[in-house]
Amino acid sequence: MSNVLPFKRPSAKEKHKGKTLCRSGFHKWEVVTEQQFDVKQGRLVTRYKCKRCGEEKVEAR
């Protein structure tokens, strides 16, 4: 006889953790401090990265 292993499905809360807000446009932006000068534009820029999903955006100063 074999052993029966319980199969636990992830709940909806665990499955979509941190994604639903970003999908609706409510990102949690943090400033990235490494690269502050854009060579192509030739000026200082502020880079933001979403803490939840990792999406990036650039804003010129």
N, CA, C and O atoms as CSV, one atom per row, in Angstrom:
chain,resi,resn,atom,element,x,y,z
A,1,MET,N,N,0.838,-1.191,0.000
A,1,MET,CA,C,0.000,0.000,0.000
A,1,MET,C,C,0.876,1.245,0.000
A,1,MET,O,O,1.979,1.251,0.546
A,2,SER,N,N,0.368,2.279,-0.613
A,2,SER,CA,C,1.112,3.539,-0.635
A,2,SER,C,C,0.535,4.508,0.388
A,2,SER,O,O,-0.598,4.367,0.849
A,3,ASN,N,N,1.338,5.472,0.715
A,3,ASN,CA,C,0.889,6.491,1.650
A,3,ASN,C,C,0.167,7.597,0.890
A,3,ASN,O,O,0.575,7.979,-0.207
A,4,VAL,N,N,-0.889,8.096,1.475
A,4,VAL,CA,C,-1.647,9.177,0.867
A,4,VAL,C,C,-1.081,10.493,1.388
A,4,VAL,O,O,-1.057,10.733,2.595
A,5,LEU,N,N,-0.626,11.345,0.466
A,5,LEU,CA,C,-0.065,12.625,0.851
A,5,LEU,C,C,-1.115,13.707,0.696
A,5,LEU,O,O,-1.781,13.777,-0.336
A,6,PRO,N,N,-1.274,14.550,1.699
A,6,PRO,CA,C,-2.254,15.635,1.560
A,6,PRO,C,C,-1.732,16.674,0.573
A,6,PRO,O,O,-0.559,17.046,0.614
A,7,PHE,N,N,-2.592,17.131,-0.297
A,7,PHE,CA,C,-2.246,18.148,-1.283
A,7,PHE,C,C,-2.853,19.463,-0.837
A,7,PHE,O,O,-4.073,19.593,-0.729
A,8,LYS,N,N,-1.988,20.443,-0.577
A,8,LYS,CA,C,-2.474,21.736,-0.110
A,8,LYS,C,C,-2.359,22.746,-1.236
A,8,LYS,O,O,-1.254,23.057,-1.681
A,9,ARG,N,N,-3.478,23.257,-1.697
A,9,ARG,CA,C,-3.480,24.301,-2.708
A,9,ARG,C,C,-3.197,25.641,-2.039
A,9,ARG,O,O,-3.645,25.883,-0.918
A,10,PRO,N,N,-2.456,26.511,-2.722
A,10,PRO,CA,C,-2.248,27.836,-2.146
A,10,PRO,C,C,-3.553,28.625,-2.172
A,10,PRO,O,O,-4.308,28.579,-3.144
A,11,SER,N,N,-3.796,29.333,-1.108
A,11,SER,CA,C,-5.014,30.128,-1.056
A,11,SER,C,C,-4.898,31.304,-2.018
A,11,SER,O,O,-3.806,31.618,-2.492
A,12,ALA,N,N,-6.001,31.942,-2.301
A,12,ALA,CA,C,-5.999,33.087,-3.214
A,12,ALA,C,C,-5.126,34.207,-2.656
A,12,ALA,O,O,-4.490,34.941,-3.412
A,13,LYS,N,N,-5.099,34.333,-1.351
A,13,LYS,CA,C,-4.276,35.365,-0.713
A,13,LYS,C,C,-2.793,35.105,-0.953
A,13,LYS,O,O,-2.044,36.033,-1.255
A,14,GLU,N,N,-2.370,33.872,-0.823
A,14,GLU,CA,C,-0.968,33.515,-1.053
A,14,GLU,C,C,-0.604,33.574,-2.536
A,14,GLU,O,O,0.499,33.984,-2.895
A,15,LYS,N,N,-1.533,33.165,-3.389
A,15,LYS,CA,C,-1.287,33.085,-4.815
A,15,LYS,C,C,-1.096,34.462,-5.452
A,15,LYS,O,O,-0.238,34.627,-6.319
A,16,HIS,N,N,-1.876,35.435,-5.037
A,16,HIS,CA,C,-1.849,36.764,-5.641
A,16,HIS,C,C,-1.210,37.816,-4.736
A,16,HIS,O,O,-1.457,39.010,-4.908
A,17,LYS,N,N,-0.405,37.395,-3.792
A,17,LYS,CA,C,0.183,38.321,-2.828
A,17,LYS,C,C,1.055,39.363,-3.523
A,17,LYS,O,O,2.027,39.019,-4.195
A,18,GLY,N,N,0.702,40.633,-3.359
A,18,GLY,CA,C,1.478,41.736,-3.896
A,18,GLY,C,C,1.247,42.036,-5.356
A,18,GLY,O,O,1.843,42.982,-5.871
A,19,LYS,N,N,0.416,41.284,-6.051
A,19,LYS,CA,C,0.229,41.486,-7.476
A,19,LYS,C,C,-1.032,42.268,-7.802
A,19,LYS,O,O,-1.065,42.994,-8.795
A,20,THR,N,N,-2.060,42.136,-6.995
A,20,THR,CA,C,-3.335,42.750,-7.347
A,20,THR,C,C,-3.272,44.266,-7.273
A,20,THR,O,O,-3.884,44.938,-8.103
A,21,LEU,N,N,-2.563,44.818,-6.324
A,21,LEU,CA,C,-2.453,46.272,-6.234
A,21,LEU,C,C,-1.676,46.831,-7.418
A,21,LEU,O,O,-2.064,47.848,-7.993
A,22,CYS,N,N,-0.591,46.176,-7.782
A,22,CYS,CA,C,0.223,46.639,-8.905
A,22,CYS,C,C,-0.545,46.518,-10.222
A,22,CYS,O,O,-0.426,47.382,-11.091
A,23,ARG,N,N,-1.308,45.482,-10.369
A,23,ARG,CA,C,-2.092,45.298,-11.581
A,23,ARG,C,C,-3.137,46.403,-11.725
A,23,ARG,O,O,-3.525,46.753,-12.839
A,24,SER,N,N,-3.589,46.947,-10.607
A,24,SER,CA,C,-4.574,48.029,-10.627
A,24,SER,C,C,-3.922,49.405,-10.727
A,24,SER,O,O,-4.624,50.415,-10.775
A,25,GLY,N,N,-2.591,49.458,-10.758
A,25,GLY,CA,C,-1.885,50.728,-10.904
A,25,GLY,C,C,-1.400,51.337,-9.605
A,25,GLY,O,O,-0.920,52.470,-9.601
A,26,PHE,N,N,-1.513,50.616,-8.506
A,26,PHE,CA,C,-1.078,51.130,-7.203
A,26,PHE,C,C,0.249,50.492,-6.818
A,26,PHE,O,O,0.308,49.610,-5.961
A,27,HIS,N,N,1.322,50.960,-7.473
A,27,HIS,CA,C,2.652,50.431,-7.198
A,27,HIS,C,C,3.206,51.029,-5.917
A,27,HIS,O,O,2.743,52.072,-5.455
A,28,LYS,N,N,4.189,50.367,-5.353
A,28,LYS,CA,C,4.879,50.857,-4.153
A,28,LYS,C,C,6.285,51.258,-4.590
A,28,LYS,O,O,7.213,50.452,-4.529
A,29,TRP,N,N,6.442,52.518,-5.035
A,29,TRP,CA,C,7.686,52.978,-5.637
A,29,TRP,C,C,8.737,53.263,-4.580
A,29,TRP,O,O,8.447,53.843,-3.534
A,30,GLU,N,N,9.975,52.840,-4.873
A,30,GLU,CA,C,11.147,53.161,-4.054
A,30,GLU,C,C,12.221,53.737,-4.968
A,30,GLU,O,O,12.343,53.318,-6.119
A,31,VAL,N,N,12.994,54.684,-4.473
A,31,VAL,CA,C,14.038,55.313,-5.260
A,31,VAL,C,C,15.249,54.391,-5.326
A,31,VAL,O,O,15.696,53.864,-4.307
A,32,VAL,N,N,15.780,54.201,-6.541
A,32,VAL,CA,C,17.002,53.425,-6.748
A,32,VAL,C,C,18.148,54.423,-6.808
A,32,VAL,O,O,18.127,55.343,-7.626
A,33,THR,N,N,19.147,54.250,-5.952
A,33,THR,CA,C,20.194,55.265,-5.815
A,33,THR,C,C,21.466,54.955,-6.592
A,33,THR,O,O,22.385,55.774,-6.578
A,34,GLU,N,N,21.568,53.814,-7.267
A,34,GLU,CA,C,22.816,53.469,-7.940
A,34,GLU,C,C,23.136,54.396,-9.113
A,34,GLU,O,O,24.117,55.139,-9.061
A,35,GLN,N,N,22.332,54.362,-10.151
A,35,GLN,CA,C,22.646,55.087,-11.374
A,35,GLN,C,C,21.761,56.323,-11.461
A,35,GLN,O,O,20.571,56.208,-11.753
A,36,GLN,N,N,22.326,57.512,-11.210
A,36,GLN,CA,C,21.534,58.738,-11.184
A,36,GLN,C,C,21.757,59.598,-12.416
A,36,GLN,O,O,21.071,60.605,-12.590
A,37,PHE,N,N,22.700,59.227,-13.279
A,37,PHE,CA,C,22.981,60.023,-14.466
A,37,PHE,C,C,22.707,59.175,-15.704
A,37,PHE,O,O,23.247,58.078,-15.844
A,38,ASP,N,N,21.862,59.690,-16.606
A,38,ASP,CA,C,21.554,58.983,-17.840
A,38,ASP,C,C,22.455,59.511,-18.949
A,38,ASP,O,O,22.414,60.698,-19.272
A,39,VAL,N,N,23.257,58.645,-19.525
A,39,VAL,CA,C,24.228,59.043,-20.541
A,39,VAL,C,C,23.529,59.471,-21.828
A,39,VAL,O,O,23.941,60.445,-22.457
A,40,LYS,N,N,22.483,58.758,-22.224
A,40,LYS,CA,C,21.797,59.078,-23.469
A,40,LYS,C,C,21.103,60.436,-23.410
A,40,LYS,O,O,21.152,61.201,-24.373
A,41,GLN,N,N,20.460,60.736,-22.287
A,41,GLN,CA,C,19.780,62.019,-22.143
A,41,GLN,C,C,20.757,63.121,-21.737
A,41,GLN,O,O,20.509,64.296,-22.005
A,42,GLY,N,N,21.857,62.752,-21.097
A,42,GLY,CA,C,22.857,63.718,-20.666
A,42,GLY,C,C,22.417,64.554,-19.489
A,42,GLY,O,O,22.817,65.712,-19.370
A,43,ARG,N,N,21.599,63.991,-18.615
A,43,ARG,CA,C,21.148,64.735,-17.439
A,43,ARG,C,C,20.847,63.791,-16.280
A,43,ARG,O,O,20.826,62.570,-16.434
A,44,LEU,N,N,20.617,64.386,-15.130
A,44,LEU,CA,C,20.297,63.596,-13.945
A,44,LEU,C,C,18.869,63.078,-14.034
A,44,LEU,O,O,17.969,63.784,-14.490
A,45,VAL,N,N,18.673,61.862,-13.605
A,45,VAL,CA,C,17.355,61.252,-13.593
A,45,VAL,C,C,17.124,60.576,-12.242
A,45,VAL,O,O,18.068,60.259,-11.519
A,46,THR,N,N,15.859,60.367,-11.922
A,46,THR,CA,C,15.485,59.625,-10.731
A,46,THR,C,C,14.855,58.332,-11.191
A,46,THR,O,O,13.870,58.346,-11.929
A,47,ARG,N,N,15.421,57.195,-10.754
A,47,ARG,CA,C,14.888,55.887,-11.108
A,47,ARG,C,C,14.077,55.353,-9.946
A,47,ARG,O,O,14.516,55.403,-8.797
A,48,TYR,N,N,12.888,54.840,-10.247
A,48,TYR,CA,C,12.012,54.242,-9.253
A,48,TYR,C,C,11.810,52.778,-9.596
A,48,TYR,O,O,11.750,52.415,-10.770
A,49,LYS,N,N,11.705,51.934,-8.573
A,49,LYS,CA,C,11.440,50.510,-8.759
A,49,LYS,C,C,10.341,50.101,-7.786
A,49,LYS,O,O,10.378,50.450,-6.607
A,50,CYS,N,N,9.367,49.361,-8.292
A,50,CYS,CA,C,8.271,48.902,-7.449
A,50,CYS,C,C,8.774,47.803,-6.517
A,50,CYS,O,O,9.434,46.858,-6.949
A,51,LYS,N,N,8.459,47.942,-5.261
A,51,LYS,CA,C,8.919,46.985,-4.262
A,51,LYS,C,C,8.234,45.630,-4.419
A,51,LYS,O,O,8.822,44.598,-4.098
A,52,ARG,N,N,6.995,45.626,-4.911
A,52,ARG,CA,C,6.240,44.384,-5.022
A,52,ARG,C,C,6.530,43.619,-6.310
A,52,ARG,O,O,6.860,42.434,-6.264
A,53,CYS,N,N,6.408,44.291,-7.468
A,53,CYS,CA,C,6.471,43.559,-8.737
A,53,CYS,C,C,7.772,43.767,-9.503
A,53,CYS,O,O,8.058,43.005,-10.426
A,54,GLY,N,N,8.573,44.778,-9.149
A,54,GLY,CA,C,9.861,44.976,-9.804
A,54,GLY,C,C,9.823,45.872,-11.028
A,54,GLY,O,O,10.846,46.041,-11.691
A,55,GLU,N,N,8.664,46.456,-11.349
A,55,GLU,CA,C,8.575,47.354,-12.499
A,55,GLU,C,C,9.376,48.622,-12.221
A,55,GLU,O,O,9.438,49.085,-11.082
A,56,GLU,N,N,9.988,49.179,-13.260
A,56,GLU,CA,C,10.802,50.379,-13.114
A,56,GLU,C,C,10.237,51.534,-13.912
A,56,GLU,O,O,9.600,51.341,-14.947
A,57,LYS,N,N,10.480,52.748,-13.413
A,57,LYS,CA,C,10.131,53.951,-14.167
A,57,LYS,C,C,11.228,54.984,-13.936
A,57,LYS,O,O,11.889,54.984,-12.897
A,58,VAL,N,N,11.413,55.864,-14.917
A,58,VAL,CA,C,12.462,56.877,-14.872
A,58,VAL,C,C,11.805,58.242,-14.978
A,58,VAL,O,O,10.916,58.460,-15.801
A,59,GLU,N,N,12.256,59.153,-14.136
A,59,GLU,CA,C,11.731,60.506,-14.136
A,59,GLU,C,C,12.900,61.487,-14.265
A,59,GLU,O,O,13.843,61.433,-13.475
A,60,ALA,N,N,12.844,62.371,-15.244
A,60,ALA,CA,C,13.909,63.364,-15.431
A,60,ALA,C,C,13.735,64.481,-14.422
A,60,ALA,O,O,12.615,64.878,-14.101
A,61,ARG,N,N,14.848,64.982,-13.928
A,61,ARG,CA,C,14.792,66.072,-12.962
A,61,ARG,C,C,14.737,67.396,-13.633
A,61,ARG,O,O,14.685,68.427,-12.962
